[in-house]
Amino acid sequence: MKSLIRATCFLFYVLYSGSVFGKDRIAVATLNDETIWLEEVMRAVERLPQEYQQAPMDSYFDQLVAEVIDTRLAAAAGYEAGLDKDKAVSEAMQMAANRILAEAFLSATIKSQITNEAIESAYDAFVADTASREQVTASHILVETKEAAMEVIAKLNEGGDFAALAREISTGPSGPNGGSLGTFGRGQMVPTFETAAFSMPVGSYSKEPVQTQFGWHVITISERSVQPAPELAAMRAQLSNNLSRQQLGRLLETLRANAVIDLRSFDDIREDAQAAQQAQ
């Protein structure tokens, strides 16, 4: 899970940093005869609050260019003042440089692996995995106690009509419709209910009540099908993104496996920080 979180955090930079290193650069202004490129302005967009990013870019583009100009001018003044020699500033600059270099390495490595062959192979695996696209058409009777659910099952065993019992007994909103839940795929119901529904043969009803946070269910399955796979063209972007995430996770794990990492506990770090604060 921790590797996945780290991979997700890096993914944004990997997928969207390609333009930084592209050859077809677009100039937006010059400053003291030096060009300001569009990608530098787009980097500023990434730092904006989400509500600004969703607004039309032409409403704030000039302000971003002005920010880039101000940043360059202030940085040049900082160099003239010798602040780049300050230890704290130098370390912060090195961290920023490391970040950019990491983005470039991850982007280049992963993009070299997301080939047409890799995408087609991932698509073939998706098509072959019919279980992920399986659907069932189900109905249920929801009651408050296990004992009440057992009584429902007993009535079904005696030949009772499922839909009629649902309209009479079920406390769920689907009761008036005979308990019908329609057709659904995996991941659309709570896990316990889903596991029971997808394990049942067509035409059967649950022999034991199924408990969820909503109560006790008696389930019947009337149909099972497999949703057709979309065409490769429609899934290409999604498959590419999935492969990027997978490759990113593997790459980061490989880099860590080949490194010597010694982590201190948070408690020890906090203790040192408190001691340093008290010493001031």
Secondary structure, 3 states (H helix, E strand, C coil): CHHHHHHHHHHHHHHHCHHHHCCCCCEEEEECCEEEEHHHHHHHHHCCCHHHHCCCHHHCHHHHHHHHHHHHHHHHHHHHCCHHHCHHHHHHHHHHHHHHHHHHHHHHHHHHHCCHHHHHHHHHHHHHCHHHHEEEEEEEEEECCHHHHHHHHHHHHCCCCHHHHHHHHCCCCCHHHCCEEEEEECCCCCHHHHHHHHCCCCCCECCCCEEECCEEEEEEEEEEEECCCCCHHHHHHHHHHHHHHHHHHHHHHHHHHCCCCCCCCHHHHHHHHHHHHHHC
